[in-house]
Each structure stands twice: as C-alpha cells, then as structure tokens.
Amino acid sequence: MKTVYLALGANLGRREEALETARRLLEREGARIKRASALYETEPMEVTGQPWFLNQVVEAETALFPLQLLSRINRIEVEMGRRRVVPKGPRTIDIDILFYGRFTIVSPKLTVPHLRFRERRFVLAPMAEIAPDFRDPVTRKSMRELLAALSGQTVRKWAGTA
C-alpha cells in the first residue's frame, strides 16, 4: 500500500457535496482515505471571472499503481460531470495527484509531485494542516516551510453554506 495525497476542488454547483461525493468515489475506486483537511474557499487564480473554489486535500492509501490511480480519478471526474472546456475554468470536480509515496514520476500522462503545487496556497494550506512535516521529494522542504514561503492568494477555511 502506498500513501498518496490528493487535491480536490470544485466551483460549480453544490461544492461541498461534490467534495463529499469525490471522497466516497475515491474509496470505491481503491483509495482508502485516512485523513482529510478542512475545506478551504479559494479565489480563482488564473481565470478570475468564475465562482470561488472549495478545496481540500486528502491522505489515502492505495494498492493502485500511479497510472491506474490516475485512470480511476479521470473516471470519477467524468462520472461527476467534469467537462474540460476552458483550461483552468469552472469545474464540477477536479482531483489531482499531489504525491504518490515519496516517488517522483515524470511521464507524458502524469507528473508527481504535481508540477505547480508549490505555487498554490489552496494546496499548501490543507497539506500543511494534515501533513505539516511531509517533505517534498524534490526540494526536501516540508509543507509547513513551503506554505510559509508563499505570499498572496486568498484562501480561507470554509465555515459552511455560503
């Protein structure tokens, strides 16, 4: 079994329900969730004219190989109505593999650690919440250190129905 960290996000429809459904479907598809961060509401970064996101990071255990896990994640996204129309645009669900154990993976279909996680407070804040001492296998910096070094970006813990 490998420990994986996955980022979940949604900004269309019932965002909280979407994250809950994604967690349930991840379990069904072979990723046993061990811990989940709080939910964080996040201002869109690149395509700004869209609703705010609700984000979360989960720690899970899986026997799936990385590309198998990616395939299952893609299936979940399609099942939940994800349509890739506008890059970085609105979505019913987005699930990214942040870390797969302490491995680095570079392939045409998958790069782990996720290429841009170090630039994203909406990933680092929940990662630092559930695994503050976990170290990026590339930079060897902890999630706490990476978060402390990042400036900008509006991210706040979500208290419930908005």
Rosetta blueprint (number, residue, H / E / L):
1 M L
2 K E
3 T E
4 V E
5 Y E
6 L E
7 A E
8 L E
9 G E
10 A E
11 N L
12 L L
13 G L
14 R L
15 R H
16 E H
17 E H
18 A H
19 L H
20 E H
21 T H
22 A H
23 R H
24 R H
25 L H
26 L H
27 E H
28 R H
29 E L
30 G L
31 A E
32 R E
33 I E
34 K E
35 R E
36 A E
37 S L
38 A L
39 L L
40 Y E
41 E E
42 T E
43 E L
44 P L
45 M L
46 E L
47 V L
48 T L
49 G L
50 Q L
51 P L
52 W L
53 F E
54 L E
55 N E
56 Q E
57 V E
58 V E
59 E E
60 A E
61 E E
62 T E
63 A L
64 L L
65 F L
66 P H
67 L H
68 Q H
69 L H
70 L H
71 S H
72 R H
73 I H
74 N H
75 R H
76 I H
77 E H
78 V H
79 E H
80 M L
81 G L
82 R L
83 R L
84 R L
85 V L
86 V L
87 P L
88 K L
89 G L
90 P L
91 R L
92 T L
93 I L
94 D E
95 I E
96 D E
97 I E
98 L E
99 F E
100 Y E
101 G L
102 R L
103 F L
104 T L
105 I E
106 V E
107 S L
108 P L
109 K L
110 L L
111 T E
112 V E
113 P L
114 H L
115 L L
116 R L
117 F H
118 R H
119 E H
120 R L
121 R H
122 F H
123 V H
124 L H
125 A H
126 P H
127 M H
128 A H
129 E H
130 I H
131 A L
132 P L
133 D L
134 F L
135 R E
136 D L
137 P L
138 V L
139 T L
140 R L
141 K L
142 S E
143 M H
144 R H
145 E H
146 L H
147 L H
148 A H
149 A H
150 L L
151 S L
152 G L
153 Q L
154 T L
155 V E
156 R E
157 K E
158 W L
159 A L
160 G L
161 T L
162 A L
